[in-house]
Amino acid sequence: MREIVFAGKIQRMKRIIVFAILLLTLLSGCSSPAPGETPTPAPDLPSPTEGSAGGDGIPARTATPVPAPSPTLVPLERAQYTLTVTLDYARKFVDVEQTIRYPNHSGEALNDLVLAVEPNLWVNCFSLSELEIDDTPVGAYTLDSQRLTVDLPQPLPAGATLTLALKYSLSLPEIAPTDPNLQRPRIFGYSTRQINLTNWYPFIVPYEAGAGWILHDPWYYGEHLVYEAADYEVNLRFADPDSAPVVAASGFVESSGEWTRYTLEKGRTFALSASPEFQVVSGTVGEVTVFSYYLPLNEKPARAVLQASIRAVQAYERAFGAYPHKTLSAVQGDFNDGMEYSAFYFLPRDFYNLYDGTPQNYLTFVAVHETSHQWWFEQVANDQALEPWLDESLATYSEHIFYEELDPALIPWWWAYRVDFYQPEGWVDIPVYEGGGFRPYTDAVYLRGAHFLEDLRQRIGDEAFFAFLQDYLSRESGRIATPDDFFRILRQHTDADFSDIVGTYFQTPH
């Protein structure tokens, strides 16, 4: 999900005016602040553990040698990404050595590999210096926009594995409100207060037997990338260790010092954000540590984000199934955009400014929306360009489930403020390319999608509805689900006829 807001500090009494401005200026995102409401006192939520840069939850710095790849990340059933990264924070420059151990589970012999290289969308950002397959230099490859095609010296049989090694550097672009290449706000790059590495390394895109490699074109709103589940080891150091910033990352920290190792298993994508200004509060949910990273003067909303994330993990584990990772990091972006990644999500800067001390605001329900993507995107993936409803409708309706547990009396407010204020229209199952603009796309996929799931739940009943969601998660975890998977599993949990509901919301029969 992407959330964009108009910059500036806005008082609650002015939200109706702000909303009108937002409708004219938003280029990407899920939604924007709606008119004000009568706040209610925030209910008691789990108390976070306090921390700051170098405090609770942040490992102490001790000298360690250059790390060797961890032996725990060698499962052949998933690709394994190992990255050794030197970040020059002052120069906004990154040097990377990367290996990808890739098992061919396509069922076909492969003549080439296709990788997404998102940094190459920006001029003079990505520079590839070495490319090898199984220790042999690659003879032929093409890099065109975001697409790197590597010709294999001989076909890779089904079931076989190869190792692709790359050396490259990134000269990071400055984060701008609207990117001239994509005509949309973006996250990747640097601002005056942070560096963000998102979709920053080349990764092998999914291969569909009979159809080929899946790499869609970028679009003005929504997401276009599709990710296989993979295992990650990222070894990070700074060119100037004495002025190293605080880092928020997708992975679990296993060591520190000159090099810090992060590991992530069965993840879709590895993201990190670094800032010398970051402060952090943290708390736990069972064995999961939740972090809320924030920039100065935002402690109160950062605590609210932490509490909402903790409460959301609890609610979603009960409703859907277990959270998949050891950590979850919520990060305030120095920009007005938000996005989910594996065990990590960004929230827009101005949602912190708009926080009013209650759970009835965008900061809270967008935080729990992004948290839910750890189930719908991270565990059960989908084609985000062609079938975005499969994660975004579920993530939006997950907000409803969160508020049900937090305070059922808030449900009418949530429908009115979050969903029905926009009078959403349109087919739920449109691709991003057919959305007709940010607002119509969001109304259809996110908001009408939430109505579809509510109507479905009312028709089949709570027992069947939640049994279906749990089974869908269990059976599709680690896979890239399709609408056929969704409806096939759904029909195994109910004999109710819901064809009229599908006909109301979907342009394609199911």
C-alpha positions in Angstrom: 0.0 0.0 0.0 1.1 3.5 -0.7 -0.1 6.5 1.4 0.6 10.1 0.4 -0.4 13.3 2.3 0.0 17.0 1.6 2.9 18.4 3.6 2.5 20.6 6.5 1.1 20.7 10.1 -2.6 20.7 10.0 -4.9 21.3 12.9 -7.9 19.1 13.3 -10.4 21.9 12.7 -8.9 22.4 9.2 -9.1 18.9 8.0 -12.0 19.4 5.6 -10.1 22.1 3.8 -7.0 20.0 3.7 -8.9 17.0 2.3 -10.0 19.1 -0.7 -6.4 20.1 -1.4 -5.3 16.5 -1.0 -7.7 15.2 -3.7 -6.1 17.6 -6.2 -2.5 16.9 -5.3 -2.1 13.2 -4.5 -0.4 11.1 -7.2 -0.1 7.8 -5.3 -1.3 6.2 -2.2 -4.1 4.4 -0.5 -6.1 7.3 0.8 -5.8 10.8 2.4 -7.0 12.4 5.5 -10.8 12.8 5.6 -12.9 15.3 7.5 -12.5 15.6 11.3 -14.3 13.4 13.8 -15.1 13.6 17.5 -12.2 11.9 19.2 -12.6 9.4 21.9 -9.9 8.5 24.5 -7.4 5.9 23.3 -8.0 2.5 24.9 -5.2 0.9 26.9 -2.7 -0.8 24.6 0.4 -2.9 25.4 3.1 -0.7 26.9 6.2 -0.4 24.7 9.8 -0.8 26.0 11.6 2.5 25.7 14.8 2.8 23.7 16.8 5.2 21.6 19.8 5.1 19.3 22.1 2.6 20.9 19.4 1.8 23.5 17.1 -1.1 24.1 16.8 -3.4 21.2 19.9 -1.9 19.4 23.0 -4.1 19.6 26.2 -2.8 21.1 29.1 -2.2 18.7 32.0 -4.6 19.1 34.8 -5.4 16.7 34.1 -8.4 14.4 35.9 -9.7 11.3 34.5 -9.5 7.9 31.6 -11.9 8.1 31.5 -15.2 6.1 28.1 -16.3 4.7 25.9 -17.9 7.4 25.6 -21.6 7.0 22.0 -21.5 8.2 20.7 -19.9 4.9 21.3 -22.6 2.3 17.8 -24.1 1.7 17.6 -25.2 -1.9 13.8 -24.8 -1.9 14.2 -21.0 -2.0 16.7 -18.7 -3.7 19.4 -17.4 -1.3 20.6 -13.8 -1.5 23.9 -12.9 0.2 24.9 -9.2 0.0 28.0 -7.5 1.4 27.3 -3.8 1.5 29.5 -0.8 2.2 27.5 2.4 2.7 29.1 5.8 2.5 26.4 7.8 4.2 28.1 11.2 3.6 28.5 10.6 -0.2 25.2 8.8 -0.6 27.0 6.0 -2.2 26.8 2.2 -1.9 29.2 -0.6 -3.0 27.7 -4.1 -3.1 29.0 -7.6 -3.7 26.0 -10.0 -4.2 25.5 -13.6 -4.8 22.2 -15.3 -5.7 21.9 -19.1 -5.3 19.0 -19.8 -7.6 17.2 -23.1 -7.8 15.2 -23.7 -11.0 11.7 -24.7 -9.8 10.0 -23.6 -13.0 9.5 -27.1 -14.4 11.3 -26.0 -17.6 14.9 -25.7 -18.7 15.8 -22.0 -18.6 17.9 -20.3 -21.3 18.2 -17.0 -19.5 17.5 -15.3 -16.2 15.6 -12.0 -15.8 16.3 -9.7 -12.9 14.6 -6.6 -11.8 17.1 -3.7 -11.3 14.9 -0.9 -10.0 17.8 1.6 -9.3 18.5 1.6 -13.1 15.3 3.6 -13.5 17.3 6.6 -12.3 20.1 8.1 -14.5 23.6 7.3 -13.3 22.4 5.5 -10.2 23.3 1.8 -11.0 26.7 0.8 -12.2 27.4 -2.9 -12.8 31.1 -3.9 -12.8 31.1 -7.7 -12.6 28.7 -10.5 -13.4 29.5 -14.2 -13.1 27.7 -17.5 -13.2 29.3 -20.3 -11.2 32.6 -18.3 -11.1 32.7 -17.8 -14.8 32.2 -14.3 -16.3 28.9 -13.8 -18.1 29.4 -13.5 -21.9 26.1 -11.9 -22.8 23.6 -9.8 -21.0 21.4 -6.7 -21.6 20.3 -4.0 -19.1 17.4 -2.1 -20.4 15.6 0.2 -17.9 14.7 -2.0 -14.9 15.2 -5.3 -16.8 18.5 -7.2 -16.7 18.5 -10.3 -19.0 21.4 -12.7 -18.5 22.0 -15.3 -21.2 23.0 -18.6 -19.7 26.0 -20.4 -21.3 23.9 -23.6 -21.3 20.3 -24.2 -20.3 19.6 -24.6 -16.6 17.6 -27.8 -16.3 14.5 -28.0 -14.2 15.6 -28.8 -10.6 19.2 -27.6 -11.1 20.8 -24.7 -9.2 23.3 -22.0 -10.2 25.0 -19.2 -8.5 25.0 -15.7 -9.9 27.5 -13.2 -8.6 27.4 -9.4 -9.1 29.4 -6.4 -8.2 27.8 -3.0 -8.5 27.5 0.4 -7.0 24.6 2.8 -6.3 24.9 6.6 -6.5 21.7 7.3 -4.7 19.2 9.8 -6.1 17.7 12.5 -3.9 14.1 11.8 -2.8 11.8 14.2 -4.5 8.1 14.8 -4.1 7.5 13.5 -7.6 10.0 11.5 -9.6 10.6 12.7 -13.2 11.0 9.2 -14.5 8.0 7.6 -12.9 5.9 10.8 -12.3 5.2 9.6 -8.7 6.5 10.0 -5.2 9.1 7.5 -4.3 11.1 6.2 -1.3 14.4 5.0 -2.6 17.3 7.3 -2.2 18.3 10.0 0.3 16.9 13.1 2.0 18.5 15.5 4.3 17.7 13.2 7.2 17.8 9.6 6.0 18.9 7.1 3.4 16.4 4.5 2.2 17.3 1.3 0.3 14.1 -0.2 -1.1 14.1 -2.5 -4.1 17.8 -1.6 -4.3 19.4 -4.9 -5.3 18.9 -6.9 -8.5 16.6 -9.9 -7.9 15.4 -12.7 -10.1 11.7 -12.2 -10.9 9.2 -15.1 -10.9 9.0 -17.4 -13.8 5.7 -18.8 -14.9 5.8 -22.0 -17.0 4.5 -21.4 -20.4 4.4 -17.6 -19.9 7.9 -16.6 -19.0 9.4 -14.1 -16.7 7.1 -11.8 -14.7 8.3 -8.2 -14.7 5.7 -5.5 -15.3 6.3 -1.9 -16.2 6.2 0.7 -13.4 3.1 2.8 -13.1 2.0 6.1 -11.6 0.4 4.5 -8.5 0.2 1.1 -6.9 2.9 -1.5 -7.2 4.2 -3.4 -10.2 6.8 -5.9 -8.8 6.1 -9.6 -8.1 8.4 -11.4 -5.6 9.3 -15.0 -5.0 10.0 -15.9 -1.4 13.8 -16.1 -0.7 16.3 -16.1 2.1 18.5 -13.1 2.7 21.8 -12.4 4.5 22.9 -8.8 4.4 26.3 -7.8 5.8 26.5 -4.1 6.2 29.3 -1.7 7.2 29.8 2.1 6.9 32.6 3.8 5.2 33.0 6.0 8.3 32.2 3.8 11.3 32.7 6.7 13.7 29.7 8.5 12.3 27.5 5.5 11.5 23.8 6.3 11.6 21.1 4.2 13.2 19.7 1.5 10.9 16.2 0.0 10.6 16.2 -3.1 8.5 14.0 -6.1 7.4 16.4 -8.6 8.9 17.2 -9.9 12.4 20.5 -8.6 13.7 22.9 -11.4 14.6 26.2 -9.6 15.1 27.5 -6.0 15.1 30.7 -4.0 14.9 32.4 -2.8 11.8 30.1 -5.3 10.0 26.5 -6.0 11.0 24.8 -9.1 9.8 21.0 -9.2 9.1 19.2 -12.4 8.2 15.7 -12.9 6.9 14.2 -16.2 5.9 11.3 -16.7 3.5 11.1 -12.9 2.8 9.8 -11.2 -0.3 12.2 -8.2 -0.2 14.9 -6.7 2.1 14.7 -3.0 2.9 16.6 -0.7 5.2 16.6 2.9 6.3 19.5 4.7 8.0 19.5 8.1 9.8 21.8 9.7 12.4 18.6 11.3 13.8 16.6 8.1 14.4 15.2 7.4 17.8 13.4 4.2 18.6 10.9 2.6 21.0 10.3 -1.1 21.1 8.1 -3.8 22.6 7.5 -7.5 22.2 4.7 -9.8 21.1 5.7 -13.3 22.2 9.1 -13.8 20.7 8.7 -11.0 18.1 10.4 -7.6 18.8 8.5 -4.6 17.3 10.5 -1.4 16.7 9.1 2.1 16.0 11.8 4.3 14.5 11.1 8.0 14.4 12.6 11.4 13.8 13.0 14.0 16.5 9.8 15.7 18.0 7.6 12.7 17.0 7.9 10.5 20.1 4.2 10.5 21.0 3.0 9.4 17.5 5.8 6.9 17.3 4.6 5.3 20.6 1.1 5.1 19.1 2.6 3.4 16.0 4.4 0.9 18.2 1.3 0.2 20.2 -0.9 -0.2 17.2 1.6 -2.5 15.5 1.8 -4.7 18.6 -2.0 -4.9 18.9 -2.3 -5.6 15.2 0.2 -8.5 15.4 -1.8 -9.9 18.3 -5.1 -9.5 16.4 -3.9 -10.9 13.1 -2.2 -13.9 14.7 -5.5 -14.8 16.3 -7.5 -14.2 13.1 -5.1 -15.5 10.4 -2.0 -17.3 11.7 1.4 -16.7 13.1 3.6 -13.7 12.3 6.5 -15.0 10.1 9.6 -13.2 11.4 11.6 -12.3 14.5 11.2 -8.5 14.2 8.9 -5.9 12.7 10.2 -2.4 12.1 7.8 0.6 11.6 9.8 3.6 10.2 8.9 7.2 9.9 9.8 8.3 6.4 11.3 11.8 5.7 8.8 12.0 2.8 5.0 11.6 2.4 4.7 8.1 1.1 4.3 4.7 2.8 5.0 1.2 1.8 5.3 -2.4 3.2 8.3 -4.6 2.9 9.3 -7.8 4.6 9.3 -7.3 8.4 9.4 -3.6 7.8 7.2 -0.7 6.7 7.3 3.1 6.2 4.7 5.6 7.3 4.4 9.1 5.8 6.0 12.0 7.7 2.8 14.0 7.9 0.7 11.2 9.4 2.8 11.8 12.5 2.0 15.5 12.4 -1.7 14.7 12.1 -1.8 12.3 15.0 -4.4 13.5 17.6 -3.8 11.1 20.5 -6.7 8.8 19.7 -6.9 5.6 17.6 -9.3 7.4 15.2 -6.8 8.7 12.7 -4.8 7.9 9.6 -1.6 7.1 11.5 -3.2 4.3 13.4 -5.2 2.6 10.7 -2.5 2.9 8.1 0.0 1.4 10.6 -2.3 -1.6 11.1 -2.9 -1.8 7.4 0.8 -2.0 6.7 1.3 -4.5 9.5 -1.3 -6.7 7.9 0.8 -6.9 4.8 3.1 -9.2 6.7 0.3 -11.7 6.0 -1.2 -10.4 2.7 1.9 -9.7 0.6 4.7 -11.2 2.7 3.3 -14.7 3.4 0.8 -14.9 0.7 2.1 -12.9 -2.3 0.3 -12.0 -5.5 0.8 -10.2 -8.8 0.6 -6.6 -7.5 0.3 -5.1 -11.0 -2.5 -7.3 -12.5 -4.3 -8.6 -9.3 -3.6 -6.0 -6.6 -6.9 -6.7 -4.8 -5.6 -10.0 -3.5 -3.4 -8.2 -1.0 -4.8 -4.7 -0.8 -8.5 -5.6 -0.2 -7.5 -8.0 2.5 -5.1 -5.5 4.1 -7.8 -2.9 4.1 -10.4 -5.2 5.6 -7.7 -6.3 8.2 -8.1 -2.7 9.6 -11.7 -3.6 10.3 -10.6 -6.7 12.2 -8.1 -4.7 14.2 -10.8 -2.2 15.3 -13.2 -5.0 16.1 -10.7 -6.2 18.7 -9.6 -2.7 19.9 -13.1 -1.3 20.3 -16.1 -2.6 18.4 -17.8 0.8 18.9 -15.3 2.3 16.5 -16.4 0.2 13.5 -19.2 2.6 12.3 -16.6 5.4 12.5 -14.1 3.3 10.5 -16.6 2.6 7.7 -17.7 6.2 7.5 -14.3 7.9 7.8 -12.0 5.4 6.1 -14.2 3.9 3.4 -17.6 5.4 2.7 -16.5 9.0 2.8 -15.1 8.5 -0.7 -18.3 6.9 -2.1 -16.2 4.2 -3.7 -17.1 2.8 -7.1 -15.5 0.5 -9.6 -14.6 -3.2 -10.1 -12.4 -4.6 -7.3 -10.3 -6.7 -9.7 -8.8 -4.1 -12.0 -5.1 -4.0 -12.7 -3.1 -1.0 -11.7 -3.0 0.0 -15.4 -6.7 0.3 -15.7 -7.4 2.2 -12.5 -8.2 5.5 -14.2 -6.1 7.5 -11.7 -5.1 7.2 -8.1 -8.4 7.9 -6.5 -10.6 5.7 -8.7 -8.1 2.9 -8.4 -7.9 3.1 -4.6 -11.7 3.4 -4.3 -12.2 0.2 -6.3 -9.4 -2.0 -5.1 -9.0 -1.0 -1.5 -12.4 0.4 -0.4 -14.8 -1.6 -2.5 -12.6 -4.6 -1.8 -13.3 -4.1 1.9 -17.0 -4.0 1.2 -16.7 -7.2 -0.8 -15.1 -9.0 2.1 -17.6 -7.7 4.6 -20.5 -8.8 2.4 -18.9 -12.2 1.9 -18.4 -12.5 5.7 -22.0 -11.7 6.4 -23.2 -14.3 3.8 -21.1 -17.2 4.9 -20.7 -16.4 8.6 -17.8 -15.8 10.9 -16.8 -19.4 11.4 -16.5 -20.2 7.7 -15.0 -16.8 6.9 -12.1 -17.0 9.4 -11.5 -20.7 8.7 -11.2 -19.8 5.0 -8.7 -17.0 5.7 -6.6 -19.3 8.0 -6.6 -22.1 5.4 -5.8 -19.7 2.6 -2.8 -18.4 4.5 -1.6 -21.8 5.4 -1.9 -23.3 1.9 -0.6 -20.3 0.0 2.2 -19.2 2.4 5.4 -18.8 0.5 3.6 -18.9 -2.9 2.2 -16.3 -5.3 -1.5 -16.8 -5.1 -4.1 -16.1 -7.8 -7.8 -15.3 -7.7 -8.4 -18.9 -8.7 -6.6 -20.0 -5.6 -8.6 -17.6 -3.5 -12.0 -18.7 -4.7 -11.1 -22.4 -4.9 -10.1 -22.5 -1.2 -13.1 -20.3 -0.3 -15.6 -22.7 -1.8 -14.1 -25.5 0.2 -15.3 -23.8 3.4 -18.9 -22.9 2.5 -21.8 -24.2 0.6 -23.4 -20.7 0.5 -24.1 -19.2 -2.8 -22.2 -15.9 -3.1 -22.2 -15.6 -6.9 -24.4 -12.4 -6.6 -21.7 -10.8 -4.4 -19.0 -11.7 -6.8 -21.1 -10.3 -9.7 -21.5 -7.0 -7.8 -17.8 -6.4 -7.2 -15.9 -8.3 -9.9 -15.7 -7.8 -13.6 -14.4 -11.4 -14.1 -16.6 -14.3 -13.0 -15.3 -16.6 -10.4 
